[in-house]
Amino acid sequence: MPAVSPENVSTVDVGIVGGGPAGLMSAILLARRGISAAVVEQRSQDEIRTTHRAGILEAGTVNMLVEAEIGSRVLSEGHEHTGTILSFEGEQVRIPLKDSVGRSVWLYPQNEVFTDLAAAWQREDGEIHWSVRETSVSGLESATPTIGFTDEQGRDRRIRAKLIIGADGSRSMCRRLIPDEVRTDYFTEYPYAWFGILCQAPPTSPELIYANSPDGFALISQRSATVQRMYFQCEPGTDPEDWEDDAIFDRIQRVLGPATELKRGPIISRTVLPFRSYVCEPLTYGRLALAGDAGHTVPPTGAKGLNLAFTDVKALIPRIEEFLAAPESGTAPLEKYSKTALDRVWKAQNFSYWATSLMHNRPDDDAFAYRRRRGEFDAITGSPQGRAYFADAYTGWA
Ligand SMILES: Cc1cc2nc3c(=O)[nH]c(=O)nc-3n(C[C@H](O)[C@H](O)[C@H](O)COP(=O)(O)OP(=O)(O)OC[C@H]3O[C@@H](n4cnc5c(N)ncnc54)[C@H](O)[C@@H]3O)c2cc1C
């Protein structure tokens, strides 16, 4: 990296690439332990705040937001869901999450999580550079790994640190800094995608409905009293503009069946979301640790992505503290983080893959495959043990 003038160089304990949930939560929890951090983020705050993504928070994620005392509005403005509904060919079964395993999930959109985290980091007077370009990372095997970037004003800048967190999302640049001979990429793709809409309508159901029918999958979720989130299964190459509004609602209604009447309204956003599962092993290399989607992605069916970003951070922060107390002793604490985080990541990968396979129709499904999945649905929903298995995983395990 070419040298830059001293006023454009910051020196901190931890440099963080990515100002999403993993990056900001890491920065805040580090600051709480007296460890200085600086964040670089390529998007603007407005861009992140208006991107619609996750909605379901596990109980542990909510606890992290509350315990970090960041002034999150999750308890006052989020909605506790003590149950969720699974539907097969119109037949609905409620999984009582709280009664089965003593935990609920919370509906609190990722945009709000981001708003809370960004405000908390600002209150900490934490260093953050929004809308950066040309991020690069160097010196991972040295004592001062460095982030280089061009800031919003076009200045060439550096952040010198003792450690870098790569929290730069599913297309992570940091991940690719782990040499090929060290890194293993585990990857699988699914032969379907989700067509997601936001529409101006009241909630169709007070709890989420995950539905399957011969027409495939649909999900009824919520956002607020006046805006709702819904998805249905589509082919990966689908152009969202090819679908008329009525055709979208008719498809979702067919999957739901007559048990629930869909509340329709103007569609204000539409996207097609490809389905992939990915894990990078290990999550650390030299003085780099990956957190969140940078290290792993899951299909959204199990609602695990944002939650895994938080559990990564929970596992990582104490190990960073341990590492920084005696950096000369080596990177063993960081390697311990990788092992702890990956154990949970693989559990979540399994649940996400399983729930996705249960609730979606594959293009090559025959009548046997469909009836077999009906048997699996009955096994899960038809006994307290089956319902508890689903509830335990969905709410984030004990
Ligand atoms: C439609 C949809 C629905 C979802 N639903 C759920 C759900 O219900 N529950 C759930 O738990 N998860 C869900 N997820 C997944 C969840 O949104 C992600 O897992 C979560 O955002 C991961 O957080 P992160 O901080 O690791 O990554 P991100 O949120 O992707 O943040 C990474 C940040 O790094 C920045 N960045 C990237 N490269 C650079 C660079 N070179 N320099 C600087 N900055 C960079 C990006 O701009 C980004 O802001 C959903 C995802 C989608 C798309």
The ligand as an SDF file (V2000), in Angstrom:
LIG
                    3D

 53 58  0  0  0  0  0  0  0  0999 V2000
  -34.3480  -11.1200    1.7700 C   0  0  0  0  0  0  0  0  0  0  0  0
  -33.5530  -11.5730    2.9530 C   0  0  0  0  0  0  0  0  0  0  0  0
  -34.2410  -12.0260    4.0830 C   0  0  0  0  0  0  0  0  0  0  0  0
  -33.5160  -12.4270    5.2020 C   0  0  0  0  0  0  0  0  0  0  0  0
  -34.2180  -12.8410    6.3140 N   0  0  0  0  0  0  0  0  0  0  0  0
  -33.5320  -13.1590    7.4510 C   0  0  0  0  0  0  0  0  0  0  0  0
  -34.2200  -13.4570    8.6860 C   0  0  0  0  0  0  0  0  0  0  0  0
  -35.4630  -13.4310    8.7690 O   0  0  0  0  0  0  0  0  0  0  0  0
  -33.4670  -13.7380    9.7940 N   0  0  0  0  0  0  0  0  0  0  0  0
  -32.0880  -13.7230    9.7310 C   0  0  0  0  0  0  0  0  0  0  0  0
  -31.4560  -13.9790   10.7650 O   0  0  0  0  0  0  0  0  0  0  0  0
  -31.4070  -13.4320    8.5850 N   0  0  0  0  0  0  0  0  0  0  0  0
  -32.0900  -13.1390    7.4500 C   0  0  0  0  0  0  0  0  0  0  0  0
  -31.4000  -12.7610    6.3100 N   0  0  0  0  0  0  0  0  0  0  0  0
  -29.9320  -12.7410    6.3180 C   0  0  0  0  0  0  0  0  0  0  0  0
  -29.3640  -11.4460    6.9290 C   0  0  0  0  0  0  0  0  0  0  0  0
  -29.8800  -10.3210    6.2630 O   0  0  0  0  0  0  0  0  0  0  0  0
  -27.8220  -11.4780    6.8310 C   0  0  0  0  0  0  0  0  0  0  0  0
  -27.3770  -12.7150    7.3040 O   0  0  0  0  0  0  0  0  0  0  0  0
  -27.1850  -10.3460    7.6610 C   0  0  0  0  0  0  0  0  0  0  0  0
  -27.3350   -9.1090    6.9990 O   0  0  0  0  0  0  0  0  0  0  0  0
  -25.6870  -10.6130    7.8710 C   0  0  0  0  0  0  0  0  0  0  0  0
  -25.0930   -9.5050    8.4890 O   0  0  0  0  0  0  0  0  0  0  0  0
  -23.5730   -9.1330    8.1430 P   0  0  0  0  0  0  0  0  0  0  0  0
  -23.2530   -7.9420    8.9640 O   0  0  0  0  0  0  0  0  0  0  0  0
  -22.7340  -10.3540    8.2810 O   0  0  0  0  0  0  0  0  0  0  0  0
  -23.5690   -8.8070    6.6010 O   0  0  0  0  0  0  0  0  0  0  0  0
  -24.2440   -7.5850    5.8240 P   0  0  0  0  0  0  0  0  0  0  0  0
  -25.5150   -7.1720    6.4670 O   0  0  0  0  0  0  0  0  0  0  0  0
  -24.2810   -7.9870    4.3880 O   0  0  0  0  0  0  0  0  0  0  0  0
  -23.2040   -6.4050    6.0370 O   0  0  0  0  0  0  0  0  0  0  0  0
  -21.9410   -6.4000    5.3960 C   0  0  0  0  0  0  0  0  0  0  0  0
  -21.5920   -4.9730    5.0660 C   0  0  0  0  0  0  0  0  0  0  0  0
  -20.2640   -4.9190    4.5360 O   0  0  0  0  0  0  0  0  0  0  0  0
  -20.2310   -3.9420    3.5250 C   0  0  0  0  0  0  0  0  0  0  0  0
  -19.0920   -4.2200    2.6320 N   0  0  0  0  0  0  0  0  0  0  0  0
  -18.9690   -5.2360    1.7410 C   0  0  0  0  0  0  0  0  0  0  0  0
  -17.7770   -5.1670    1.1010 N   0  0  0  0  0  0  0  0  0  0  0  0
  -17.1460   -4.0740    1.5990 C   0  0  0  0  0  0  0  0  0  0  0  0
  -15.8890   -3.4620    1.3170 C   0  0  0  0  0  0  0  0  0  0  0  0
  -15.0410   -3.9950    0.4010 N   0  0  0  0  0  0  0  0  0  0  0  0
  -15.5510   -2.3280    1.9820 N   0  0  0  0  0  0  0  0  0  0  0  0
  -16.3950   -1.7900    2.9100 C   0  0  0  0  0  0  0  0  0  0  0  0
  -17.5980   -2.3340    3.2130 N   0  0  0  0  0  0  0  0  0  0  0  0
  -17.9720   -3.4660    2.5700 C   0  0  0  0  0  0  0  0  0  0  0  0
  -21.5800   -4.0730    2.8420 C   0  0  0  0  0  0  0  0  0  0  0  0
  -21.9350   -2.8820    2.1570 O   0  0  0  0  0  0  0  0  0  0  0  0
  -22.5020   -4.3860    4.0130 C   0  0  0  0  0  0  0  0  0  0  0  0
  -23.1560   -3.2370    4.5330 O   0  0  0  0  0  0  0  0  0  0  0  0
  -32.0940  -12.3820    5.1680 C   0  0  0  0  0  0  0  0  0  0  0  0
  -31.4020  -11.9500    4.0330 C   0  0  0  0  0  0  0  0  0  0  0  0
  -32.1170  -11.5400    2.9380 C   0  0  0  0  0  0  0  0  0  0  0  0
  -31.3610  -11.0450    1.7260 C   0  0  0  0  0  0  0  0  0  0  0  0
  1  2  1  0
  2  3  1  0
  2 52  2  0
  3  4  2  0
  4  5  1  0
  4 50  1  0
  5  6  2  0
  6  7  1  0
  6 13  1  0
  7  8  2  0
  7  9  1  0
  9 10  1  0
 10 11  2  0
 10 12  1  0
 12 13  2  0
 13 14  1  0
 14 15  1  0
 14 50  1  0
 15 16  1  0
 16 17  1  0
 16 18  1  0
 18 19  1  0
 18 20  1  0
 20 21  1  0
 20 22  1  0
 22 23  1  0
 23 24  1  0
 24 25  2  0
 24 26  1  0
 24 27  1  0
 27 28  1  0
 28 29  2  0
 28 30  1  0
 28 31  1  0
 31 32  1  0
 32 33  1  0
 33 34  1  0
 33 48  1  0
 34 35  1  0
 35 36  1  0
 35 46  1  0
 36 37  1  0
 36 45  1  0
 37 38  2  0
 38 39  1  0
 39 40  1  0
 39 45  2  0
 40 41  1  0
 40 42  2  0
 42 43  1  0
 43 44  2  0
 44 45  1  0
 46 47  1  0
 46 48  1  0
 48 49  1  0
 50 51  2  0
 51 52  1  0
 52 53  1  0
M  END
$$$$
